[in-house]
Amino acid sequence: MSARAANAVLSVSGIGKTYAQPVLTGIDLTLMRGEVLALTGENGAGKSTLSKIIGGLVAPTTGQMQFQGQDYCPGSRAQAEGLGIRMVMQELNLLPTLSVAENLFLHNLPGRVGWINRKQLRKAAIEAMAQVGLDAIDPDTLVGELGIGHQQMVEIARNLIGDCHVLILDEPTAMLTAREVEMLFEQITRLQARGVSIIYISHRLEELARVAQRIAVLRDGDLVCVEPMANYNSEQLVTLMVGRELGEHIDMGARKIGAPVLTVKGLSRADKVRDVSFEVRAGEIFGISGLIGAGRTELLRLIFGADVADSGTIALGTPAQIVGIRSPVDAVGHGIALITEDRKGEGLLLTQSIGANIALGNMPGISSAGVVDNAGESALARRQIDAMRIRSSGPAQRVSELSGGNQQKVVIGRWLERDCSVLLFDEPTRGIDVGAKFDIYNLLGELTRQGKALVVVSSDLRELMLICDRIGVLSAGRLIDTFERDSWTQDELLAAAFAGYQKRDAQLFEAAPGDLS
């Protein structure tokens, strides 16, 4: 054993894991006291599997671990947490019908003889929430009433209660605002000062450079690099992750942009979407940018019929014909697809197979009299697995066992089988690695070459500037401006994103100047 391993808080040696096929092979890694170790790699590289082994959720097939110099082989997540090894997963472990305070202390509620001491619970919750900057939230608030970013911070706060020696953060900023990210980074600095060791899993390489001292890179289940973070720039890390170089430009291929296929006029709903009008042409990628809360997701939900508009029209085809869309069933019937932002909560049946998930939107083609043709389901799934390059053992593999990028490909594959003419993508690459992103970008290019009209919502301006033909900017529910490719700049797009809020605030001040200070 090396001197470093002997002084490590946690060490893993020869760790491997096999499901239908190997997903980890012979991993040797150490974690020092007070260190932030970045763990990155493509989707499917084995990051989440390794972290789940350390966190007690999954048993390794081969190898050994040591924690604070003692053999470590947790039989459950509870055992790992009891020793002070905590994990904040992408899938939040919260109960939406309970309050924030109850979620924080669910397994250790203060009280006696079956009665909860609400005063003591509230006091403890306020202290725990203050650690992650949630001072403004009432601890009696139901978790289900919070936004996803605040729920993520509650989950982090829950894992910091009691003795915490090792904290695993799996894509912790994927759903956080910029302010919440800064609060998280401040908390990481405090934890390091207390001697807490952190494994920080992320695809956001700029974040890793800010918080990590060392970086470990996995590729196809193998550990290909464990080095000081300062030794690598983003481009070098991407090459390590994917085994090839990826540039800042992408060739979307030769395509012909035709006449408008989707025409939206005056679409409105309460104060979320206000009088929005735009059109999308055949073979075009129309991007929608804006700040969190600008109305981007709400706009897509109105077009798809998941919410009902107060006013406005949606027209399809050339010449444009107004269609009545009062539900997703109506939208699908008119050839509109929505690839949702929340693939786990709204897009997938995680406990079911790849075949069942892809078949979900294509039942008429593989069933008769209510009976599913298993051979047809498998063939359908195999077609999309091959076309989308979904890393899996086959159609029968459960979707929950796939990486985030491959789960996203399953959702997209389901819609591709329906041959929809308009596809709405809400944050299609959120939480997936650089290599998988470029796979999806190439897929979007192929769809446009088939004459599809694509609407892509993304929080990543660089992504929109990379793939879009035009970008519309929403601000405070209004479409402020639309920019053509080669005529936009990042500064102009950001200025438009803030413009609606500045105008709204100015109108509020004029209406009631005495009420603002």
C-alpha positions, 0 to 999 in steps of 0.5 A: 500500500502506498503512503498516500493510500495509508493516509487516505480517509477512503480508498478503493482497490480493484473495484469492479461491477458487472451487470449484464456487462462490465460497467467498472473495471479494476478501479484504484482511488484514494480520497484525502481528508478535506479534499475535493476530488472531481469525478467526471467522464461520459454518461455510462462511464461508471461514475454513478455506479462507483459513487453508489458502491461507495455510498452503500447502494450497490455491492461491488462485484470485485475489489475492496474498500477501506474507510479511516483505515478499516475494512469498509463493506456497507450493506446498505445506504443506511450503514454508510450514512451511519459511518458518516459517508453521505450521498446526494444523488440526482434523484432526490430522496425527499417526500413531497407531502411532508414539510421541509423540517420533517424531511430533514429529520425524517429518521430522527424526529425529536419527541417522545411517546410517539409525539413530535416536539414541533418547536424543537423540530422547527428550531433544528430545521432552521439551523440546518437550512441556514447552512445552505442559505435557505434562511428565507424558507419556512421549515413548515413548507411542504417540499412539493411546493418548492422549486426543484433547485430549493429541493436540491438544497434541502437534500444537501442540508439533510445530508449535512446533519450529524457527522459527515466525513465523506460527502458525494455530490452527483451533478449537484448544480444541474437544477440550481440557479447561479445564486444557489450554485454560489451558496453551494460552493461557499458551503463546500469551502466550509466543509473542507475547513471542517475536514470533510472530504468531497467527491464532486461528480459533474460534467461542468468542467468550469465548476470542477476547476473552481472547487476540486484539487484533483480530478479522476476521469472514467472512460468506459468503466476504466480509470484513465486519469487521476491527476491534480486539477491544475494539470488540465484544461477543459479541452484536454479533459474532454479528450480524456473523457471521450477518447477524441477531440471535440471542437467548439463548432459542429457541422449540422450538415447540408439542409434546406430550410423551407416554409413555416411548419409551426406558427404561434400567434398571441399565445398567453397564459396568466403572467407566465406567457404573455402574447408570444408569437413566432414561427418555425420553418421546416428544417430549422432549429429555433432556439428559445433562451431566457432566464429561469422563470422567463416562461420557456417551459410554460411556452412549450407546455402550451404548444403541447397542450399540457397547459391550456392557453388563455388566448392565442392560436397554434397553426400547423402546415403550409398554408398555416391552418389553426388547430385546436390543442387542448391536451397532449393527445391532441398535440400528438395527433397533430404531429407535435412531440415534447421531449420534457425537461424532467425525463425521470419524472415525466418522460420515463418509466424507470423500473421498466425496460428500454423496450417498454419505454420506447413502445409506450408511445407506439402501442398501435404498431406493436399490439392487437386487441390490447395484447403487446407483440413482444417480438415487435416491441423488441424489434422496435427497441432494437431499431432505436438502440442502434440508431441512437447508439444507446449503450445497453445490454439490449431491449430488456435492460431496465431504464433505471440502469442506464446513464442520464445521456442514454436515458435521454436517448430512450425518450427521444427514440420513442418520439422518433418512431412516431415521425412527428413533424414538430419536435419540442426539446426542453433542456435536451442535454441537461445533466449529460456529458460532452460526448453525449451532447454532441451525439444529440446535436448530430441527431438534431441535425439529422432531424432537420435534414428530414425537414422536421421543425425543431424548437429547443429550450436551453439554459446554455447560451453557448449550446443555442449559439452552436446549433440554432438557426434563430434564437428567440429570447423570452423575458418575463413571459414576453418574446423580446427579440429574435436573432438570426444566426451570425447576427447575434452576440452573447452580450446581446442575447443576455441583454434581451433576457434582462430587458423584460424584467427591467421594463416590468420593474420600471412600470411597477415603479411608475405605478406605485413609486412610494411602495418601492425603496 
